[in-house]
Amino acid sequence: MSTGGQPSQLAAMIQMGMEGGRSTSILLMKFIIYQVVVLFAYVSTIIFGFHMVMTKFAGLAIFIGIGFFNSRMFNCIFISNYVCLSFY
């Protein structure tokens, strides 16, 4: 599955004979799983390593916190919308 971005992967899967809907669903599931793993990695890093950030980058700590919060909230909203829409 190292053919490029999702559009290239979709085109390659369709050329291999897979249905377009199934291919799109597989790619979306891969993306959601990736986002969940990144979310857990970020949260564990903030929980266990933020004290190091505070000591070395005290002036930037507030911006790091704001950026972390904004990016994670976007991911949570995206994932929750995907989960809610998958039940319809």
JOURVEN-V430424 format. One record per residue. RES is the residue in three letters. SS is DSSP state (h for helix, s for strand, l for the rest). PHI is phi in radians with two decimals (none if undefined). NEAR is the number of other C-alpha atoms within 10 Angstrom. Layout:
RES_SS_PHI_NEAR, RES_SS_PHI_NEAR
//
This chain:
MET_l_none_11, SER_l_-1.81_7, THR_l_-1.77_12, GLY_l_2.21_10, GLY_l_-1.31_10, GLN_h_-1.04_17, PRO_h_-1.08_12, SER_h_-1.17_13, GLN_h_-1.14_17, LEU_h_-1.08_24, ALA_h_-1.09_15, ALA_h_-1.15_16, MET_h_-1.18_19, ILE_h_-1.18_16, GLN_h_-1.13_11, MET_l_-1.36_9, GLY_l_1.81_9, MET_l_-1.41_14, GLU_l_-1.22_12, GLY_h_-1.10_14, GLY_h_-1.14_11, ARG_h_-1.17_13, SER_h_-1.12_19, THR_h_-1.10_19, SER_h_-1.11_12, ILE_h_-1.09_13, LEU_h_-1.14_19, LEU_h_-1.18_14, MET_h_-1.12_13, LYS_h_-1.06_13, PHE_h_-1.13_14, ILE_h_-1.13_17, ILE_h_-1.08_13, TYR_h_-1.05_11, GLN_h_-1.12_17, VAL_h_-1.14_16, VAL_h_-1.11_12, VAL_h_-1.12_14, LEU_h_-1.02_18, PHE_h_-1.14_12, ALA_h_-1.13_12, TYR_h_-1.12_15, VAL_h_-1.10_15, SER_h_-1.15_12, THR_h_-1.15_11, ILE_h_-1.14_16, ILE_h_-1.16_10, PHE_h_-1.68_10, GLY_h_-2.19_12, PHE_h_-1.21_16, HIS_h_-1.09_13, MET_h_-1.19_11, VAL_h_-1.10_14, MET_h_-1.11_14, THR_h_-1.35_10, LYS_h_-1.61_11, PHE_l_-2.26_13, ALA_h_-1.03_13, GLY_h_-1.21_11, LEU_h_-1.73_11, ALA_h_-1.04_16, ILE_h_-1.15_12, PHE_h_-1.23_11, ILE_h_-1.11_17, GLY_h_-1.11_12, ILE_h_-1.13_11, GLY_h_-1.11_12, PHE_h_-1.08_15, PHE_h_-1.07_13, ASN_h_-1.11_12, SER_h_-1.20_11, ARG_h_-1.26_19, MET_h_-1.14_13, PHE_h_-1.06_11, ASN_h_-1.12_17, CYS_h_-1.11_15, ILE_h_-1.14_11, PHE_h_-1.10_14, ILE_h_-1.14_17, SER_h_-1.16_12, ASN_h_-1.15_11, TYR_h_-1.12_14, VAL_h_-1.16_12, CYS_h_-1.14_10, LEU_h_-1.25_9, SER_l_-1.28_8, PHE_l_-1.58_6, TYR_l_-1.53_5
//
